[in-house]
Amino acid sequence: MDINFLQNIEFDFPHILIGILGLTLLIQLYFILIVHGKLAFYKIKELKKTTNKLPVSVIICAHNEEDNLKSFLPAILRQNYPDFEVVVVNDDSSDDTNWILKEFCSRYSHLRVIDIKEHIRLKHNKKFALSIGIKGAKHNHMLLTDADCEPTSDQWLEHMMQPYQDTDKEIVLGYSPYFKKKGFLNKFIRFETTFTAMTYLGMALKKRAYMGVGRNLSYTKELFYRGKGFNAHMHIRSGDDDLFINHNANRRNTAICIHPEAHIYSLPQTSWKSYYKQKARHSTASTAYKKRYKITLGLQYVSALLFYLTFIAALIFIPYLWYMSVFAYFFRLLCQLCVYYPVFKKLSVEDLIWAFPFLDLFYYFFISINGILNRHKKQIAWS
């Protein structure tokens, strides 16, 4: 082998490393400035006075949720909206969910309960329960949430229904943060949820909606039937929210709603083990995204991971060019802080901005490892 050839490779190593750092920086700047920047400059819409308020069905699937229903269902039943129903699908609960719901039904005439019993030969998942709830809903416009979720105000329905005043809208993507608690796990869960929201909401504003979160998500029954429900991905236990949006959203039919009064707070996981399992389920669903979105999201995660790895490698192996690596890191960080601070304020997590540099680094390594280990695992839990 030619020794000069080997020497040239060794000589070019610093330039290759800096080149990778620069390329990944450019890709990252696209997502920071163009995708997330859309949300930074998005003007939150206030309520418009209108007499044409569309009736809506709120659908909740519950499996052994007696405590959560007692705590959070009243805030949904007491929404300040003229025409709505709440449909709770009691999916084979073995606790006192049934009795809790009966007691609520005696007080709220607009609450309806659909009971599902597990068939000895047929095991079903949340998609089946949700399909039953949608089929039983009276109204065309539906709003989905979970039993462990609580709206921030009694104007939640009003805000989430407002985008439908544009007659071409069939999907409204809401935002659902987690309750703030003590500890690093809670900070990380809230950060990961916010970062995910920045991406899917920013992409929706670019007319490339690819997912939503079922804790705060609305679409029409007409769209559900036209898109054949969950048939395309019924074999995947998770994805009742993101895969449905991935397959049915287009450039015209999707809007977002992130008004503070329309946020839905949810209970976070309290252990790393349970959180890891939750993210493993989400990783499985992402394998069924449309190809263009898998490529886009893959670019986002791989470029960020490579950026950090290349930055560290450059400091170790070519310390004499430290100023180039440090400039790249702090330039990216400055762009992030300028864009993310107004977004974090809109999404009610501005307290996380101070821990952002560490959370961002940890996020990409955690998500990458979780995705590699769990993308093709079978799920066995109701979700």
FENWO-V63973 format. One record per pair of residues at least 6 apart in sequence whose C-alpha atoms are under 7 Angstrom apart, sorted by sequence separation. I is the first residue (numbers start at 1). J is the second residue. D is the distance in Angstrom with one decimal. If there is no record, write none. Layout:
i->{I I}
j->{J J}
d->{D D}
This chain:
i->{105 180 203 269 344 315 77 200 341 200 315 200 314 160 178 341 177 230 311 177 227 90 86 87 88 89 90 91 92 85 86 87 88 89 90 91 92 62 85 86 87 88 89 90 91 92 56 57 58 59 60 61 62 63 214 55 56 57 58 59 60 61 62 63 213 55 56 57 58 59 60 61 62 63 64 66 212 213 57 61 63 64 66 212 64 66 211 65 211 64 212 66 211 210 211 210 91 173 176 210 89 176 209 175 209 174 208 243 174 208 238 246 89 173 207 238 246 172 173 87 172 239 243 171 172 238 171 216 170 171 236 87 170 170 201 305 304 305 301 149 61 61 145 146 144 145 144 145 144 145 144 59 80 143 144 75 76 79 80 143 72 75 78 79 81 142 143 72 81 142 69 72 79 141 142 68 141 142 57 68 140 141 57 140 57 65 140 171 172 173 174 56 169 170 171 172 173 174 175 210 55 57 58 59 60 168 169 170 171 172 173 174 56 57 58 59 60 61 62 168 169 172 55 56 57 58 59 60 61 169 179 60 134 176 177 178 179 175 176 177 178 179 283 287 175 176 177 178 179 176 178 280 284 283 284 163 283 284 284 280 160 281 160 127 159 156 155 156 155 153 152 152 151 152 47 125 151 152 127 151 150 151 149 150 149 150 149 148 149 148 237 238 237 39 191 36 36 39 35 38 36 35 38 35 188 192 44 45 44 126 125 126 125 28 28 27 28 24 24 24 25 24 21 21 21 17 17 40 40 37 40 40 14 32 39}
j->{111 186 209 275 350 322 86 209 350 210 325 211 325 172 190 353 190 244 325 193 248 113 110 111 112 113 114 115 116 110 111 112 113 114 115 116 117 88 111 112 113 114 115 116 117 118 83 84 85 86 87 88 89 90 241 83 84 85 86 87 88 89 90 91 241 84 85 86 87 88 89 90 91 92 93 95 241 242 87 91 93 94 96 242 95 97 242 97 243 97 245 100 245 245 246 246 129 212 215 249 129 216 249 216 250 216 250 285 217 251 281 289 133 217 251 282 290 217 218 133 218 285 289 218 219 285 219 264 219 220 285 137 220 223 256 364 364 365 364 215 129 130 214 215 214 215 215 216 216 217 217 133 154 217 218 150 151 154 155 218 148 151 154 155 157 218 219 149 158 219 147 150 157 219 220 147 220 221 137 148 220 221 138 221 139 147 222 253 254 255 256 139 252 253 254 255 256 257 258 293 139 141 142 143 144 252 253 254 255 256 257 258 141 142 143 144 145 146 147 253 254 257 141 142 143 144 145 146 147 255 265 147 221 263 264 265 266 263 264 265 266 267 371 375 264 265 266 267 268 266 268 370 374 374 375 255 375 376 377 374 257 379 262 230 262 261 261 262 262 261 261 262 262 263 159 237 263 264 240 264 264 265 264 265 265 266 266 266 267 267 379 383 383 198 352 198 199 202 199 202 202 202 205 203 359 363 258 259 259 382 382 383 383 300 303 303 304 303 304 306 307 307 307 310 311 310 314 339 340 339 342 343 318 336 343}
d->{5.8 6.9 5.4 5.5 4.8 5.8 6.9 6.5 6.7 6.6 7.0 6.1 6.6 6.9 5.9 6.6 6.6 6.7 5.8 6.5 6.5 6.9 6.2 6.1 6.4 5.9 6.0 6.2 5.5 4.8 4.8 4.9 4.9 4.7 4.8 4.9 4.7 6.8 6.0 6.2 5.8 6.3 6.0 6.1 6.6 5.8 6.8 5.7 6.1 6.0 6.2 5.8 5.9 6.2 5.0 4.9 4.9 5.0 4.6 4.8 4.8 4.7 5.1 5.2 5.6 5.5 6.6 5.9 6.0 5.9 6.2 6.4 5.9 6.5 4.7 6.8 5.8 6.3 6.9 6.9 5.0 6.2 5.8 4.9 5.5 4.4 4.1 6.0 6.6 6.1 6.2 6.5 5.0 6.1 5.3 4.4 6.5 5.8 6.2 7.0 6.5 5.9 6.1 6.0 7.0 5.0 6.9 7.0 5.5 6.2 6.3 6.3 6.0 5.3 4.6 6.8 6.9 6.3 6.5 6.7 5.0 5.2 6.6 5.7 6.3 5.9 4.3 6.4 5.4 7.0 6.7 6.9 5.7 6.8 6.9 6.1 7.0 6.9 6.7 6.9 6.5 6.3 5.7 5.4 6.0 4.0 6.4 5.2 5.9 6.9 5.2 6.4 5.3 5.8 6.0 6.5 7.0 4.4 6.0 4.3 6.5 6.7 6.7 6.4 6.7 5.5 6.7 6.2 6.5 5.6 5.8 5.3 6.9 6.1 5.7 5.9 4.5 6.8 6.0 5.1 5.3 6.3 6.7 4.9 5.7 6.6 6.5 6.1 5.9 6.3 6.0 5.6 6.9 5.1 4.7 4.8 4.6 5.1 5.9 6.9 6.3 6.4 5.8 6.2 6.3 6.8 4.3 6.2 6.2 5.2 6.2 6.0 5.0 4.7 4.7 5.0 5.6 6.4 6.0 5.7 5.6 6.7 6.9 5.4 6.2 5.8 6.5 5.3 6.9 6.7 5.9 6.2 7.0 5.6 6.6 5.2 6.0 5.6 4.7 5.2 4.7 5.9 5.5 6.7 6.7 5.6 6.4 5.8 6.6 6.9 5.6 6.4 6.6 6.4 4.5 6.5 5.0 6.0 6.9 5.3 6.2 6.8 6.7 6.9 6.0 5.9 6.1 4.4 6.8 5.3 5.6 6.6 6.7 5.8 6.6 6.3 5.9 6.1 5.7 4.3 5.4 6.1 6.2 5.2 5.5 6.4 4.4 5.8 6.9 6.1 6.5 6.0 6.8 6.9 7.0 5.8 6.2 5.4 6.7 5.5 5.3 5.1 6.6 6.0 6.6 6.8 6.8 7.0 6.0 6.2 5.3 5.6 6.7 6.7 6.6 6.6 6.5 4.9 6.8 6.8 6.6 5.5 5.6 5.8 6.7 6.6 6.6 5.9 7.0 5.9 5.7 5.0 6.4 6.3 6.4}
